[in-house]
Amino acid sequence: MKKLTYALPAAFDKYLVVIICVLIALRIVIVPFSPPGFYMDESAGSAHVATMVQHGTNAFGQSWPLFSSALGGGYTTPVYLYPAAAWSHIFGFSPLSLRFFSEFMTLAAIAFIAYAMRLWTDKRTALIAACVGLAMPWGWLQGSLVWDPALVPFFVGVGFWAFSELLFTKSTRIKYMALFILPLALILLAYLYPPLRVSAPLLFVGVYALLYAKKVIRWPQLTATILGCVVISLPLLHFMQDPDSLSRSQNLLVFSQLPLLPAIGTYILNMLQLASPWFLFITGDPNLRHSTFFEGMLGVAALPAVIAVIVMTIRLWKKKRSELLLVWIGLFGVIAALTGSALTDEGQPHSLRATAAWPFFVILLTLGWQWILALKHKRYMALSVVLFVVGTLAYAIELAFVYPQYSAGAFDQSVYEKAIQHQPTPNYPDLSLKYYDTLR
């Protein structure tokens, strides 16, 4: 496969490195201040992490649990519980430590995506992808929350890296490693978060259809992969047979609440909301725990790149260029990720259930920025860069200084302050309070 090539100014690399360092520093510095408090879902899952560290059980005394019951019919999954417990063995299980665990996994996700983009093109592309991923509001706030969805982008990033290695590596050792890691990452996504039980199979079909079409894998490898995936998925399939485990999903699924045609219409409407410019660039998610309302999920900084990737796609389409492959991969990933959210009928547009989409948006926006930085019209390039810098800094300032004030109620700030001091907190979930007991 022919790799993509874009003429970027070599001197621009050092500025990209500076931007990356500044964005990482900003994200780390902001974590202790924003978001505020500790929402009940966060503390409930953290109770399982804390007791796993202290006693080797979840909060209900179960040793080595697979799924641990949380609040609202949800579950803390093993894909989150055991890595978080390993982190907490070293750094403790305070709210701040667990927020940094989520942030670390988010930064690792961006690193995998950036490295994968280097395999497709070059080092400059990797730097651009890192800048885009670090600046995107979708992965900024949600990347520091303490619950299972925070790890979704990490496994998407790992899967994209393994997929890219299969396409480009010449090393037999790396290829065999990627053949194992790619399906494992997709299966762990299904374990990790219920909406991904729709999105992950879609990604699996798309990924392996392309690998087979490109003759990267043959029928024996594909058959072995499918059989291995079935075996690894058996505990999840067994868990899903329990009516209690499916109650929340069934209550939210549009096809279980509506007749067929209205359900299809609701799904299409939800997809349109998730893809709307208002949601992507202006206000974002209607839930304060998912979005600041100040900018959309991609942020205003992404506007130039979105325009650029659309223009680039139209031009390459006419020429039937192979560079379009990565555009189609990004678009397919976005659609698959949004589908898991669009099939639910609550709080739409619901960005948290679609959190697997933002790594694929990073791919698309990176291609847009490549085109912008190769333009001969320097004025448009300069305006785009200025908008990126201003939009990103404005979002960071809002997140650090303004958002904590008006989102305090959404994160149970007053209850958190009482619970952390072990004061009475009536009418609060026992599982959430159990976490604060572990901090005594």
N, C-alpha and C positions, 0 to 999 in steps of 0.2 A: 504494500500500500504506500502510495506517495505521501510523504509528510507535508504538512502545511508550511509555507514559507511566507513571511511578511517582513518588509523592510522597515525595521524600527531603528531609530537613531541609537547608536551604541552608547552615547553619552547619557542617554536617559536612564540607563540601568542604575546608576548610583542614586538617582532621585527616587526610583522605585524602591530601592533598599531602605532609604531614609523614611519613605512613607510607610513601609511595612513595620519598621522599628517603632515609629511614632504610634501607629494604630495598635500594635501589640501592647505598648506601654499604656496607652489610654484605656484599653479594655481591662488590663490588670488593675490599674489605679481606680477605675470606676466600680469594680465589683464590690468592694466593701460598703459602698454608699447606695448603690442602685442595682437591683430593685430593693425596696425597703422591706422590713418585716420578714416573715417566713410563713407562706400560705399553708393552710391546713393539709393540703395534699402533699406539700413538700415535707412537712414534719411527720406525716403518717408514713411515707416511704422511708424517711430517715430513721424512724423508730426501728424498722426492720434492719437497716444498716447498722445502727448502734448496737442492737442486741446480738447481731451476728458477730460483731467485733468482740463484745464482752463475753458472750456465752456460747457462740457457735450455733445459735438458733435465730429464727425470726422473732418478731415481737409476740407471737403466740406460742413460743416454745418448740416449734418444729425444727428439727435438725436437718440441715441441707435441703431446704425447701426448693421446689421448682417455681411455683407461683405463690406469692404471699398476698392474702386479701388486704386491700387498702380501703379507701373511701369511695362512696358512690358507685359500688359495683366494680371498681377498678382493681388492678393487681400490680404489685411490684414484681417485676420479672427477674429471672436469674441473670439475664444479660446485663441488667443494671445493678442488681444487688451485689453480686460477687466482685466485680471490678470496683464498685464504690466501697465495699468493705475492705478490699485490699488497699485502696488509697487511704482509708480511714485508719488502718493499722499503723500507717506511717505518719499521717498528718492530723489524725484525730477526726472526730465526726461532728465538730461544731458546725453551725449553719454556714459560717464563712468558709471553712475547709471544704464542705460539700459543694458550695457554689464554685469554688476554685476547681474542684474536680470536673464539674460540668464545663467550665470555661476551658480547662486543659484539653478535654476531649473535643471541644469545638475547634480549638486551635489545631489540634492534631488532624481533624477532618479537613481543614483548609490546607494543611501541609500535604496531605495525600492527594487532594485535588490538584494542587499546584504542581506537584511532582509528576502526576499523570499527564497534565497539560504539557510538561516539558518533553515527555515521551512523544507526544503528538507533533510538537514543533521544536522549541528550543528553550534556553534558560530565560530569555526575556519574557516569553509567554508565561512561564511559571511565576515570574515576579509579578506580572500583571494579574494573574489569577489570584495570587496571595493578596494583593491590594484590594481586588474586587470582593473577595470573600471576607476579609477583615472589615471592610467598610459597610457591608450590606446590613441594614437594620434587621432583616429577618433572622439572621444568625447572631445578632449582637445581644439583644435582650434575652431571647429564648435560649441562647447559648450559655447562660449563667443560672438558669433555673434548676432546681433540685428535683428532678423526676426523670422517668425513663425516656421521654421524647428527646431530652437533651443529647442522647447518644445516637439518635437516628442518623444525623449527618455524618458522624464518624464512620458508620458501617457503609453508608452510601459512598463516602470518599474512598474507603478501603476497597469496596467492590469496583469502583471506577478505575482505581489504580491497577488492580489485578486484571481487569478486562483490557486495559491499555497495554500491560506487559504481554499479555497473550497475543496482541496484535503486532507488537514491535520487537519483543525481546529475541535475541539470538542465543541466549543462554538456556540450555536444557534444564538446568537446576531451577532457575527462576520460573521457567514455564511450568514445570511440575508444581512448584509452590503456588503459582497463580491459579492453576487448575483446581487446587484444593481450596484456596482462600476465597475465590470468587463465589462459588455456590454457598460456602459457609457464611459469608457476609450477608447474602440474600436471605438465607434461612434465619439467621439471627435477627434480621430486621423484622421478620414475621413474628418471632418470639417477643420482640421488644415492645411493639406497639400495635394494638388491634387494627388501625387503619392500614398498616403496612401488610396485613394479611390479604389485602386486595392488591396493593401496589407492588409488593415484592414478587408475587407470581407473574404479574405483567412484565416486570423488569426481567425476570428469569427467562420468559419466553422470547422477549425482544433481544436480549443479550445473546442467548444461545442460537437463536435463528441467524443472527448476524455472524457469529463465529463459525457456524456451520456453512453459511453461504460463502464466507471468505476462505473456507477450507483450513481454518485454524484447528478445528477439531473434527474427528470422524465419528461414525456411528458407534464404534466400541467405546470411545471416550465419553460420548454423550449418554449412552446407555448406562455406563458405570456411574456417571455423575448423577443421573436421575435416580438410580437405585440407592445411591448413597444419601441423596437428599431425602428420599422417602424414609429411610431408616432414622436419620437424624431428626426428622420431623415427627416421628411417632409419638414422643411425649407431648408435643404441642397438640397433635390431633386427638390424643386421648384426653387432654385437658379440655379441649373444645367440645367434647361430648357431654361434659357436665353442664346441665341447664343453667346453673348459677353463673358459670363462667361466661355464658353467652347472653345473659339477661340484659346487660347494659348495651351491648352491640345490637341486639334485636330491637331494643327500645329506640335506638337512634337510626337504624337503617331505614332509608326511605322506602325500600321495597317491602319491608315488613309492616309498614304503617299505611301504605297507600296502594290502591289498585295499580296495575301494570303501567298503563299510559300516564296517569298523573305522576307516578313515581319516576318514570323516564323524564317527564317534563321538569320535575323538581331537580333531578340530577343535572340536566342541561342548564337549568337556571343557576344552580350552585356553581357549576363550572364557569359560567359566564361571570358570576360575581368574583370568583377566585382569580379570574384573568382580567378583571376590569382595571383600567388605568387608575381609577379612584383608589382601589384596594392596593395596587402595586406601587403607586407613587405619592398619593396624597394623605390618606388617613390610616390605611392598614386595617388590621383586625378590630372588630368592635369590642373585644375583651381586653381590658387594661392589663391583664397578666400576660398577654401575647404581643401587645403593640403599645407604643406610646401615644398614638393618635397624632403625633407631630408630623411624621412622614409615613409613607406607605412601606410595604414590606421590602421593596427593592430600594426605596429612597429616591429623592429627586436626583441624586448623583448618578443614578443609572440611566437617566433619560437619554443622554447622548449615545451611549453604547447600544441601547435598545433600537434607536433610530438607525444607527450604523449597521447593526447586524441584520436588520430588515432590508436595508439598501444593498448590503453585501450579498444577501441571499438571492435577491431578485437579479442582481447582475451575474452572479455565478450560475444561477439557474439557466439563464439564456445561453451560457457557454458550456453547460453541462460539465462543470468542474467537479473533480473528486473531493475538493475541500468542503463540499456541502455535507459530507458524511457526518462530521462532528456536529454540525447544526442539527441534523435529523436526530442524532443521538441525544442532544440536549433537549430538543422539543419532545421527543418520545418520553424521556425521563420526567420532564415537567408534567406532561399529561398523565402518566402513570401515577405520579406522586399526588397530583391534585385529585385524581379519581377516588383515592381512599378517603379523602375529606368530603368530596362532593356527594358521596353516597350516604352521608349522615345528614340528619335534618335538625340540626341544633346550632345556634350561634354562627350562622354563615354570614360572610365568608370566614371560615375557621382555619386560620393559618397554622395553628399548632398541629392539627391532624394532617396538614400538608407540609410539614417541616422537611420532609425528604425532597421537596421541590427546590429548595434554595441552592443546594450544590449543583444542580443541573442549570439553574439560572446563572451561577458563576461561570459555567462553561460557555454559555451563550454570550454573556456580557464580556467575557475575556476576548472572544472572537470580535465583538464589536469594537473593543478598545484597540485591538491590533489594527483594525482598519482605520480608526481615527488617528492613531499615532503614525500611520504610514501616509497620511494625506499630504499632498503638496500645498494645500490651502492651510497655512499655519494658523490663520485667524480662527477657523473653526476648531482646530485642535486646541489652541490656547483657551478658547471659551469653554470647551468641554472639560479641560483639566481644571479650570477655575471653578466651574460648577461642581465638579467632583470634590474638590477640596472644601469649598464653602458648604456644600450640602452635608458632607460627612462631619465637619467640625460642628455645624449647627445641630446635627442630630446628637453628637457626643455631649455637647453642652446641655441640651435639653434632657438627655438621659441622666446626666450626672447631677444637675442642679434643680431642675423643674419637675421632672417625672416623679421623683420620690415623694414630693409633697402631695400631688393629686392622686397618686396611686396607693397611698398608705392603706386605705380601707380595703382595696382589692387584695392586699398581701397580709391582712390581719395584723397590721402594725401594732395596734393597741393591745391586742391579745398576746402578741409575741413579747412585748415589753413586760407584761405581767408574768407570762409563763417562764421567761428566761430568768426572772427573779423569784420564781416559785410562789407567786401570789395566786389567789383563787381565780379561776377562769371558768365560770359556770357556762353550761350549754355549749361546751367545746368538745369535739370528738375525743373519746378516751384514747384511741390509738395515737392521735396527734399529741396529746398530753403525755403519753408514755415516753415519747422522744425526749421531752424536757426533763422527765424524771431521770433519764440516763445521763443527763448533764450534771446532776448533783455531785 
